[in-house]
Amino acid sequence: MEPLHIIDYALCSRKTSTIPRYSIIKHLQGMGSLPQLFCAVVTLSLSFSFCLGRLWDPSFGLSKRGGVARGSLFFKKNELLPSITVASRHQSIVLTCQAGGKSPTIHWLKDDQRIQQGDDRDYLNDEPAYEEPLNEGEGSSLGLSFTKSKLFLDCVTPEQAGEYTCVAETTTERIAQTTELVVGEDYDGTGNCLAKRSLRGRREPARIYLWTSNRLEVQGMAVQLYCRVEGFPAPTLSWFDNNGEEILPSNDNYQLLDNGDLLIKHISWSNMGRYRCETTNGLGTDSVTTFLYPVRYFFDFSINDSIFPL
């Protein structure tokens, strides 16, 4: 049986679609007019974010093997890195990168060498390795998400100038974008960051450098929501559910992973909403939110020549 398509992705075609069709209201029948309107707005806004990002992103279609790929991994249009980033000496800057696709992860390179963020070096952190085993045999997972990452460059010096690359990847695709950091001769007005660094040694505030910002998934599937932190002393991390309640290890439907991620083993409509990841280590506190939207049916988000010609 053909899966029920919630949204007709003919709208994502570069060809003109003569009759754009929606069956989202069919998905929402029986829920009342206000829930229908709310769910339609949420689903369509997230879906069009994917659609428009794929249409306009110049990096779309680069595979891990090089050349052109018919995939769905893309950088969010309004958060592309500038070609050049200019900083004063001893200024602290943050590079930001956001990618959409099938549960992408993000890491950073400086002059083609990987930058280590956080203390965990497990290769499983480069993919949603904890949700995939739970979804095997459960049908087709959707896996549509936005992943966001920040690279914190504190108290920059001329030695830190160079090319910084954001690499987003899934198990089948990889895309990248680069900015050149230029460190000027002038000094930042805040001045004494080097003295502060030498006094506190390695001590750094708790900060979140990678997280899932949005996730769409079929009800009944498992989802892994990213939240990766760094800082010294080692930060503590807490997750709060869509009702604002702290998630405890005793909750059977949740698993707090060692890398900071939250694994929800079996999502249902009641899991819809914002989840918050919060970290602290006494020197600083940081928090982010993730919006999780469980959909009732799988819909085909694959790309082929008929709906997205290259």
N, C-alpha and C positions, 0 to 999 in steps of 0.2 A: 504494500500500500504506500502511496506517495505521502510523505510527511505533510502536515498542514502548515502552510506558509503563513506566518503572521503578517509579514510585510512583503510586498512584491518588490524585489530589488531591481526591477527594470528601470526604476527611477535613478539608479546609480549608473546607468549606461551613458556612454558618451554619445550614443545614437539618440535620436528623439524618440521618446516612448509615446505612442499615440494614445494609449488607454492605460495610464497608471492605475493599478488596482490595489486595494487594501482589504485584508480580511481580519484586521486587528479587532474590529468590533465583534466579529464572530467568536474570537477568542475570549471576549469579555462579556458575552451574553449572560444575563441573569444576575449581574453584579450591581445593577442600578446605574442611573445616568451619571452621578458624580464620580463614583469609582471608575466608570468607563472613561470619563473625560480625563481624570488624573492619570490613569494607566496609559491611555493613548498618548498623552503629552510626554510622559517619561520615556516610553518605548520609542516614540518617533524621534524625540530629541537625541537620544543616545544613538539610535540607528542612523539618523542623518549625519551625526558626527562622524561615524565610520564611513558612510557613503561619501560625504564631501571630502573627507581627508584622503580617501583613495583616489578621488577624481583629481584633486589639486596637488597632491604631494609629489614633488619632482623625484623623490627617492623611491617611489613605489616601483616594485618589480625587480629589485636586486636580490638574487638568491645567495645562499651561502657558497655556492659553487661559482659565483660570478655570472655575469650576463643577465638575461631577462628571465624573470620567473612570474608565473601567473599566481600570485599569492595575495594575501590581504594584510600584510604588515605595513604600517605607515607611521610617519611622525605627524603629530598634531600640528595643523597648519599655523595656528597663532602662537606656537611656542617653539618655532624653529630657532636654532642657534644663529647668531649673527656671524658673518664671515670673519669679522675682526672684533675682539674684545679688548678694550684699552683700560688699564688699571694703573694707578699711581703706586709707587713703592710703599710697602707696608699697609696697603689697602686690603681689606678682606672682601672677597667677591664670591658669588654663588652662580654656578652654571646650572641651568635647568633644561630638562629634556623629557618629553612625554610621547609615548608610542601607543598605538592601538593595533589590535590584532587578536590572535588566539593565545591569550595569557602570555604576552611577551615579558622577557626580563631585560634589564638594561645594565651595562657596565661601561666604564670609561677608560680611555687610553690617553696617555701623554706621549707624543712622538712615537706612536705605534706600540708602546709598552703599556700593559694593563696596570691600572691603578687599583691597589687593594683598598677597599672600603670595608670597615668593620674587621672583626677578628676571625670570622668564620670563613674558611677556605674550601668548604665542601662543594664539589662540582655539582651536586644535586640542586644547589641554590640557583643555578643558571637555567632551571626549567621548573614547571609545576609538578615536581616529581612525586609529591605526596597525594595529590588528588587523583592522578592518573590511574594508579592501581585500584582505587575504589570505584572508578567509573568503567572499568573493563567489564564487559558483559552486561552493562546497564543501558545499552543503546548509544545513540550519538550525543556526545556532549557538545555544547555550543562554544564555551570557552571565550566569548567575546569580552574583552576588557581593555581599559586604558591603564598603562603602567607609567608612573612618574618617578623621576630620579633627580637628585641634586648632588652636585659636586662642590664641596666647600673648600675654598682656597683661602686660607687665613694668612694675613700678614705677608702678602706676596713680595718676592724679591726678583731681580732680573734672572736668577737661575731657574725660576718657575715659568718663564716665558716659553712659548712653543705652541704646538698644535694639540688641542684637546678634542677628542673624538667621543661622541656618544654612540654606542653600539647597542641597537635593539635586536633581539633575536627570539625566535621560537625554535622548536625542534627541527623545522624545515627551512626557515628563512633567516636572513640577517640583513639589516640595513644600517647605515651609518651616516652621521653628519658631523662636520668639524668646524671649530672656530679657532682662530689664531689669537693667542693671548700675547698682547704687547704690553710690557711694563715700562712706563715712562720714567724719566729722571726726577720728576717732582715727587715730593713726599706727601703722603696723605696727612690731613690735618690732625687725625687722632694720634699720630706720632709714635708713642712708646710701646707699640705692640711687641717688638722684639724683647724689650725689657720685661714685659709681663710674661711672655712665653718662657724666658729663662728662669724667672722666679717660680713659676708653677710647674716647670718641667713638662712632662708629657700630659699633664692633666688637661682634659678637653671636655666641654659640655656635651651632654647627651643630645644627639641629633638623629633624625630619621632621614636616610639618604635614598631609600627606594620604597615605594608602596603602590598598591592597587588603588586607583582613584574611582573607577567604575567597573562593574562586572555584571554581565547578563548571562544567565545560565538556566537550563531546563530544570524544572522542579523534579526532585528525586535524585539529582546528581550531587556529587561532592564538589566543593569549591575551595580553593586555596587562595586566601587574600594575603598579599605580600605586605610585610612591614619589617624593614631591615634597619638596624640602628648602629651607631658608632659613638664612641666617647670613652674617656678614661678618668676615673674608675669605671668599670663596666656598668652600663646603665641597666636599670630594671625596666621591664616592659609590661604593660597591661592592655588588655582589649576590653571594650565595652560594646554590648550588643545594641540592636536597633531600638531598644527601650531605654538605653542609657545605663543598664545594669552591668557591673563588671562580670566578665566571663571567668568562671572558676574551673580549675582542672576537674572538678567532680561532675561537670556537665557532660553527659555521655555523647551528645551530638556535636560537641566542639572538642578540638584538640589544639592546645597551644604548643606549637612546634619550637624546637631548640633554636632555629634561625630567626625567630620572632614572628613568623607567619601564623595566621589563624586558619585552621582547617575545619570547615563545616561539613560534616560527613553526609548529610542528607538534607537538602534544602527544600522548603515548602513555601507557600505564599506568605506564611507568618514570618518568614525570615527577611521579607522585603524591607529595606530602609537603610539608614546610615549606621555604619560601624566605626568606632573610633579606636585608634591605636595611640597610646601615650607612653612616653619614655622619660626617665629622669635619672640623674646620678648625683644630685647635690650641687652640681655646677651649672645645670641648666635643665629645662624641661621642653619637650617638643611633642606635638600631636598632629595627627592627620585623620581624615575621614575617608571612608570607602562607601559608595552607594552600591548596594546589591539589589538586583532586580530579577527575581525568579519568573521565568516565562513558562506557560503551560505546555507548549509544544515545541519541538525542534523545528527551526526553519533554516532553509538552505542559504548560507552566506558565502558559499564558494563562488569563485570567479571563473568564468570561461569565456570563450571568444564571442558567444552569442549575447552576453549581457555586459561584458567589459572588454571590448576589443583593444589590443595593445597597439 
